[in-house]
Amino acid sequence: YPFLEEDLAVEFALMEGNLPATKNLAKQTKVVSLVPFVNDSSMMFSLLNNGKLYRSDDQGRKWTDIGLQDKNVRSFVIDPEKPENIFVTTLEDNAIWKSFNAGLDWQKLDSIPGQVTGLIIPQTRRTQLYAATTSGLFLYEKERGWQFMGLDGVNITTLSVHPDRPDFLVVGTDQGVIVSRDDGMSWHLGPEDLTQSKINTITFDPNHSD
């Protein structure tokens, strides 16, 4: 890509009218997340520390603000097949919003308990959206709305779904890992040596994900 993260920070700061000394631009505007779209190498999404979400269709040369104008975006997830389908969480109201037209219009989803800590769309079930929260795990489907998937009262810090087996769920908590291999019907504790550890990130190894 044509920009490093610090270069992007400077570029965004200039776009937003922040004009202190150039050396301070990157310090004031940080790139929190930079996500290339998997099926189109020219498309990229970037979330800044000021809560603004941007999209580029030309490998980062030009950027368009696609976030909610009166909200600060905390996290986002993009449909791996249809980049116009975007879900975001917002800081002010701990809400989840969806857009099916690349950010032109946004619709607020029904609220769910707890603070949202992460969103994920399974690779093989693109019509579903998982939301990890401080009060358990929830699943959203357009026709059915939100469904509770278990782990009531558990502070989920991160979530991963098997790339080929969407019924294989692994969540991280502030006290280790919890696993389900039956679509959330039952849950089991992960490795004992992680039970006293806070888990921040979980990723399946694409070569050894059994």
HELIX and SHEET records of a PDB file:
HELIX    1   1 GLU A    5  MET A   15  1                                  11    
HELIX    2   2 THR A   22  GLN A   28  1                                   7    
HELIX    3   3 GLU A  192  LEU A  194  5                                   3    
SHEET    1   A 4 VAL A  31  PRO A  36  0                                        
SHEET    2   A 4 MET A  44  LEU A  48 -1                                        
SHEET    3   A 4 LEU A  53  SER A  56 -1                                        
SHEET    4   A 4 THR A  64  ASP A  65 -1                                        
SHEET    1   B 4 VAL A  73  ILE A  78  0                                        
SHEET    2   B 4 ILE A  86  THR A  90 -1                                        
SHEET    3   B 4 ILE A  96  SER A  99 -1                                        
SHEET    4   B 4 GLN A 107  LYS A 108 -1                                        
SHEET    1   C 4 VAL A 116  ILE A 120  0                                        
SHEET    2   C 4 GLN A 128  THR A 133 -1                                        
SHEET    3   C 4 GLY A 136  GLU A 141 -1                                        
SHEET    4   C 4 GLY A 145  PHE A 148 -1                                        
SHEET    1   D 4 ILE A 156  VAL A 161  0                                        
SHEET    2   D 4 LEU A 169  THR A 173 -1                                        
SHEET    3   D 4 GLY A 176  SER A 180 -1                                        
SHEET    4   D 4 HIS A 188  LEU A 189 -1                                        
END                                                                             
